[in-house]
Amino acid sequence: MLPLPERLKQLAERAKQAAQELPPGEERDRCLLKAAQAQNVFEFVRLLEADLRRN
């Protein structure tokens, strides 16, 4: 099993790909926003882990 940050990264990428396959409209926009939020969570966890390693 991959570490949590890598799993989050993969999920964010898959969510973005799935959203891009939707036809243009409100549902696609909502899914792209959720994918971007998932990417932000990945970045946050990655930075948090790096900070914890330094301390």
PDB file as gemmi writes it, atoms N, CA and C in Angstrom:
CRYST1    1.000    1.000    1.000  90.00  90.00  90.00 P 1                      
ATOM      1  N   MET A   1       0.845  -1.183   0.000  1.00  0.00           N  
ATOM      2  CA  MET A   1       0.000   0.000   0.000  1.00  0.00           C  
ATOM      3  C   MET A   1       0.888   1.243   0.000  1.00  0.00           C  
ATOM      4  N   LEU A   2       0.498   2.215  -0.800  1.00  0.00           N  
ATOM      5  CA  LEU A   2       1.263   3.465  -0.894  1.00  0.00           C  
ATOM      6  C   LEU A   2       1.094   4.312   0.360  1.00  0.00           C  
ATOM      7  N   PRO A   3       2.076   5.161   0.648  1.00  0.00           N  
ATOM      8  CA  PRO A   3       1.921   6.119   1.758  1.00  0.00           C  
ATOM      9  C   PRO A   3       0.736   7.054   1.477  1.00  0.00           C  
ATOM     10  N   LEU A   4       0.179   7.594   2.538  1.00  0.00           N  
ATOM     11  CA  LEU A   4      -1.003   8.445   2.419  1.00  0.00           C  
ATOM     12  C   LEU A   4      -0.842   9.571   1.402  1.00  0.00           C  
ATOM     13  N   PRO A   5       0.254  10.340   1.407  1.00  0.00           N  
ATOM     14  CA  PRO A   5       0.349  11.425   0.424  1.00  0.00           C  
ATOM     15  C   PRO A   5       0.282  10.935  -1.021  1.00  0.00           C  
ATOM     16  N   GLU A   6       0.902   9.807  -1.303  1.00  0.00           N  
ATOM     17  CA  GLU A   6       0.872   9.284  -2.674  1.00  0.00           C  
ATOM     18  C   GLU A   6      -0.521   8.801  -3.051  1.00  0.00           C  
ATOM     19  N   ARG A   7      -1.223   8.187  -2.099  1.00  0.00           N  
ATOM     20  CA  ARG A   7      -2.609   7.766  -2.377  1.00  0.00           C  
ATOM     21  C   ARG A   7      -3.485   8.979  -2.637  1.00  0.00           C  
ATOM     22  N   LEU A   8      -3.298  10.038  -1.833  1.00  0.00           N  
ATOM     23  CA  LEU A   8      -4.077  11.263  -2.047  1.00  0.00           C  
ATOM     24  C   LEU A   8      -3.778  11.859  -3.420  1.00  0.00           C  
ATOM     25  N   LYS A   9      -2.512  11.834  -3.798  1.00  0.00           N  
ATOM     26  CA  LYS A   9      -2.126  12.369  -5.104  1.00  0.00           C  
ATOM     27  C   LYS A   9      -2.806  11.584  -6.226  1.00  0.00           C  
ATOM     28  N   GLN A  10      -2.793  10.270  -6.129  1.00  0.00           N  
ATOM     29  CA  GLN A  10      -3.424   9.440  -7.152  1.00  0.00           C  
ATOM     30  C   GLN A  10      -4.925   9.693  -7.217  1.00  0.00           C  
ATOM     31  N   LEU A  11      -5.555   9.791  -6.060  1.00  0.00           N  
ATOM     32  CA  LEU A  11      -6.995  10.063  -6.035  1.00  0.00           C  
ATOM     33  C   LEU A  11      -7.318  11.413  -6.662  1.00  0.00           C  
ATOM     34  N   ALA A  12      -6.513  12.415  -6.366  1.00  0.00           N  
ATOM     35  CA  ALA A  12      -6.732  13.742  -6.943  1.00  0.00           C  
ATOM     36  C   ALA A  12      -6.575  13.709  -8.459  1.00  0.00           C  
ATOM     37  N   GLU A  13      -5.584  12.995  -8.939  1.00  0.00           N  
ATOM     38  CA  GLU A  13      -5.366  12.897 -10.382  1.00  0.00           C  
ATOM     39  C   GLU A  13      -6.514  12.157 -11.067  1.00  0.00           C  
ATOM     40  N   ARG A  14      -6.969  11.067 -10.454  1.00  0.00           N  
ATOM     41  CA  ARG A  14      -8.089  10.320 -11.043  1.00  0.00           C  
ATOM     42  C   ARG A  14      -9.371  11.141 -11.030  1.00  0.00           C  
ATOM     43  N   ALA A  15      -9.588  11.901  -9.963  1.00  0.00           N  
ATOM     44  CA  ALA A  15     -10.781  12.751  -9.885  1.00  0.00           C  
ATOM     45  C   ALA A  15     -10.743  13.818 -10.974  1.00  0.00           C  
ATOM     46  N   LYS A  16      -9.577  14.393 -11.207  1.00  0.00           N  
ATOM     47  CA  LYS A  16      -9.445  15.415 -12.243  1.00  0.00           C  
ATOM     48  C   LYS A  16      -9.702  14.819 -13.622  1.00  0.00           C  
ATOM     49  N   GLN A  17      -9.130  13.642 -13.887  1.00  0.00           N  
ATOM     50  CA  GLN A  17      -9.335  12.992 -15.181  1.00  0.00           C  
ATOM     51  C   GLN A  17     -10.802  12.661 -15.407  1.00  0.00           C  
ATOM     52  N   ALA A  18     -11.450  12.141 -14.379  1.00  0.00           N  
ATOM     53  CA  ALA A  18     -12.867  11.801 -14.497  1.00  0.00           C  
ATOM     54  C   ALA A  18     -13.708  13.051 -14.734  1.00  0.00           C  
ATOM     55  N   ALA A  19     -13.385  14.125 -14.058  1.00  0.00           N  
ATOM     56  CA  ALA A  19     -14.135  15.371 -14.220  1.00  0.00           C  
ATOM     57  C   ALA A  19     -13.968  15.930 -15.626  1.00  0.00           C  
ATOM     58  N   GLN A  20     -12.765  15.821 -16.165  1.00  0.00           N  
ATOM     59  CA  GLN A  20     -12.518  16.356 -17.502  1.00  0.00           C  
ATOM     60  C   GLN A  20     -13.275  15.585 -18.575  1.00  0.00           C  
ATOM     61  N   GLU A  21     -13.680  14.371 -18.290  1.00  0.00           N  
ATOM     62  CA  GLU A  21     -14.438  13.568 -19.251  1.00  0.00           C  
ATOM     63  C   GLU A  21     -15.920  13.931 -19.262  1.00  0.00           C  
ATOM     64  N   LEU A  22     -16.368  14.671 -18.274  1.00  0.00           N  
ATOM     65  CA  LEU A  22     -17.766  15.096 -18.223  1.00  0.00           C  
ATOM     66  C   LEU A  22     -18.011  16.200 -19.243  1.00  0.00           C  
ATOM     67  N   PRO A  23     -19.246  16.297 -19.728  1.00  0.00           N  
ATOM     68  CA  PRO A  23     -19.560  17.406 -20.641  1.00  0.00           C  
ATOM     69  C   PRO A  23     -19.498  18.737 -19.891  1.00  0.00           C  
ATOM     70  N   PRO A  24     -19.180  19.818 -20.615  1.00  0.00           N  
ATOM     71  CA  PRO A  24     -19.121  21.133 -19.963  1.00  0.00           C  
ATOM     72  C   PRO A  24     -20.430  21.449 -19.243  1.00  0.00           C  
ATOM     73  N   GLY A  25     -20.293  22.076 -18.101  1.00  0.00           N  
ATOM     74  CA  GLY A  25     -21.474  22.459 -17.339  1.00  0.00           C  
ATOM     75  C   GLY A  25     -21.185  22.515 -15.858  1.00  0.00           C  
ATOM     76  N   GLU A  26     -22.252  22.698 -15.101  1.00  0.00           N  
ATOM     77  CA  GLU A  26     -22.137  22.885 -13.663  1.00  0.00           C  
ATOM     78  C   GLU A  26     -21.563  21.649 -12.964  1.00  0.00           C  
ATOM     79  N   GLU A  27     -21.993  20.452 -13.368  1.00  0.00           N  
ATOM     80  CA  GLU A  27     -21.502  19.228 -12.735  1.00  0.00           C  
ATOM     81  C   GLU A  27     -20.001  19.058 -12.962  1.00  0.00           C  
ATOM     82  N   ARG A  28     -19.545  19.327 -14.164  1.00  0.00           N  
ATOM     83  CA  ARG A  28     -18.109  19.238 -14.463  1.00  0.00           C  
ATOM     84  C   ARG A  28     -17.330  20.246 -13.624  1.00  0.00           C  
ATOM     85  N   ASP A  29     -17.835  21.469 -13.545  1.00  0.00           N  
ATOM     86  CA  ASP A  29     -17.167  22.505 -12.750  1.00  0.00           C  
ATOM     87  C   ASP A  29     -17.072  22.098 -11.285  1.00  0.00           C  
ATOM     88  N   ARG A  30     -18.137  21.520 -10.763  1.00  0.00           N  
ATOM     89  CA  ARG A  30     -18.159  21.082  -9.362  1.00  0.00           C  
ATOM     90  C   ARG A  30     -17.131  19.956  -9.148  1.00  0.00           C  
ATOM     91  N   CYS A  31     -17.058  19.029 -10.086  1.00  0.00           N  
ATOM     92  CA  CYS A  31     -16.107  17.921  -9.967  1.00  0.00           C  
ATOM     93  C   CYS A  31     -14.661  18.409 -10.086  1.00  0.00           C  
ATOM     94  N   LEU A  32     -14.421  19.364 -10.983  1.00  0.00           N  
ATOM     95  CA  LEU A  32     -13.071  19.923 -11.103  1.00  0.00           C  
ATOM     96  C   LEU A  32     -12.669  20.652  -9.828  1.00  0.00           C  
ATOM     97  N   LEU A  33     -13.620  21.337  -9.200  1.00  0.00           N  
ATOM     98  CA  LEU A  33     -13.342  22.009  -7.935  1.00  0.00           C  
ATOM     99  C   LEU A  33     -12.986  20.989  -6.850  1.00  0.00           C  
ATOM    100  N   LYS A  34     -13.735  19.899  -6.781  1.00  0.00           N  
ATOM    101  CA  LYS A  34     -13.442  18.857  -5.793  1.00  0.00           C  
ATOM    102  C   LYS A  34     -12.061  18.241  -6.053  1.00  0.00           C  
ATOM    103  N   ALA A  35     -11.705  18.066  -7.319  1.00  0.00           N  
ATOM    104  CA  ALA A  35     -10.386  17.521  -7.653  1.00  0.00           C  
ATOM    105  C   ALA A  35      -9.288  18.487  -7.209  1.00  0.00           C  
ATOM    106  N   ALA A  36      -9.509  19.773  -7.396  1.00  0.00           N  
ATOM    107  CA  ALA A  36      -8.530  20.776  -6.960  1.00  0.00           C  
ATOM    108  C   ALA A  36      -8.409  20.777  -5.439  1.00  0.00           C  
ATOM    109  N   GLN A  37      -9.510  20.599  -4.749  1.00  0.00           N  
ATOM    110  CA  GLN A  37      -9.474  20.531  -3.292  1.00  0.00           C  
ATOM    111  C   GLN A  37      -8.707  19.296  -2.828  1.00  0.00           C  
ATOM    112  N   ALA A  38      -8.888  18.187  -3.521  1.00  0.00           N  
ATOM    113  CA  ALA A  38      -8.138  16.975  -3.185  1.00  0.00           C  
ATOM    114  C   ALA A  38      -6.644  17.197  -3.400  1.00  0.00           C  
ATOM    115  N   GLN A  39      -6.289  17.913  -4.453  1.00  0.00           N  
ATOM    116  CA  GLN A  39      -4.884  18.227  -4.707  1.00  0.00           C  
ATOM    117  C   GLN A  39      -4.325  19.094  -3.578  1.00  0.00           C  
ATOM    118  N   ASN A  40      -5.115  20.030  -3.086  1.00  0.00           N  
ATOM    119  CA  ASN A  40      -4.687  20.880  -1.977  1.00  0.00           C  
ATOM    120  C   ASN A  40      -4.448  20.058  -0.713  1.00  0.00           C  
ATOM    121  N   VAL A  41      -5.300  19.071  -0.465  1.00  0.00           N  
ATOM    122  CA  VAL A  41      -5.119  18.206   0.705  1.00  0.00           C  
ATOM    123  C   VAL A  41      -3.814  17.436   0.558  1.00  0.00           C  
ATOM    124  N   PHE A  42      -3.544  16.921  -0.634  1.00  0.00           N  
ATOM    125  CA  PHE A  42      -2.292  16.209  -0.881  1.00  0.00           C  
ATOM    126  C   PHE A  42      -1.102  17.106  -0.568  1.00  0.00           C  
ATOM    127  N   GLU A  43      -1.113  18.330  -1.075  1.00  0.00           N  
ATOM    128  CA  GLU A  43      -0.007  19.256  -0.840  1.00  0.00           C  
ATOM    129  C   GLU A  43       0.156  19.563   0.645  1.00  0.00           C  
ATOM    130  N   PHE A  44      -0.961  19.749   1.342  1.00  0.00           N  
ATOM    131  CA  PHE A  44      -0.918  20.042   2.770  1.00  0.00           C  
ATOM    132  C   PHE A  44      -0.290  18.885   3.545  1.00  0.00           C  
ATOM    133  N   VAL A  45      -0.725  17.667   3.264  1.00  0.00           N  
ATOM    134  CA  VAL A  45      -0.196  16.501   3.972  1.00  0.00           C  
ATOM    135  C   VAL A  45       1.290  16.327   3.666  1.00  0.00           C  
ATOM    136  N   ARG A  46       1.675  16.539   2.423  1.00  0.00           N  
ATOM    137  CA  ARG A  46       3.080  16.414   2.042  1.00  0.00           C  
ATOM    138  C   ARG A  46       3.934  17.426   2.802  1.00  0.00           C  
ATOM    139  N   LEU A  47       3.471  18.668   2.873  1.00  0.00           N  
ATOM    140  CA  LEU A  47       4.204  19.706   3.606  1.00  0.00           C  
ATOM    141  C   LEU A  47       4.234  19.415   5.106  1.00  0.00           C  
ATOM    142  N   LEU A  48       3.143  18.921   5.636  1.00  0.00           N  
ATOM    143  CA  LEU A  48       3.073  18.581   7.050  1.00  0.00           C  
ATOM    144  C   LEU A  48       4.065  17.470   7.390  1.00  0.00           C  
ATOM    145  N   GLU A  49       4.123  16.441   6.549  1.00  0.00           N  
ATOM    146  CA  GLU A  49       5.078  15.359   6.783  1.00  0.00           C  
ATOM    147  C   GLU A  49       6.507  15.870   6.719  1.00  0.00           C  
ATOM    148  N   ALA A  50       6.809  16.733   5.775  1.00  0.00           N  
ATOM    149  CA  ALA A  50       8.158  17.291   5.648  1.00  0.00           C  
ATOM    150  C   ALA A  50       8.510  18.104   6.892  1.00  0.00           C  
ATOM    151  N   ASP A  51       7.549  18.870   7.389  1.00  0.00           N  
ATOM    152  CA  ASP A  51       7.776  19.672   8.589  1.00  0.00           C  
ATOM    153  C   ASP A  51       8.018  18.779   9.807  1.00  0.00           C  
ATOM    154  N   LEU A  52       7.263  17.702   9.907  1.00  0.00           N  
ATOM    155  CA  LEU A  52       7.433  16.786  11.036  1.00  0.00           C  
ATOM    156  C   LEU A  52       8.797  16.092  10.984  1.00  0.00           C  
ATOM    157  N   ARG A  53       9.278  15.802   9.815  1.00  0.00           N  
ATOM    158  CA  ARG A  53      10.596  15.166   9.684  1.00  0.00           C  
ATOM    159  C   ARG A  53      11.712  16.101  10.135  1.00  0.00           C  
ATOM    160  N   ARG A  54      11.530  17.387   9.897  1.00  0.00           N  
ATOM    161  CA  ARG A  54      12.556  18.362  10.282  1.00  0.00           C  
ATOM    162  C   ARG A  54      12.620  18.556  11.789  1.00  0.00           C  
ATOM    163  N   ASN A  55      11.517  18.365  12.460  1.00  0.00           N  
ATOM    164  CA  ASN A  55      11.483  18.614  13.915  1.00  0.00           C  
ATOM    165  C   ASN A  55      11.764  17.389  14.659  1.00  0.00           C  
TER     166      ASN A  55                                                      
END                                                                             
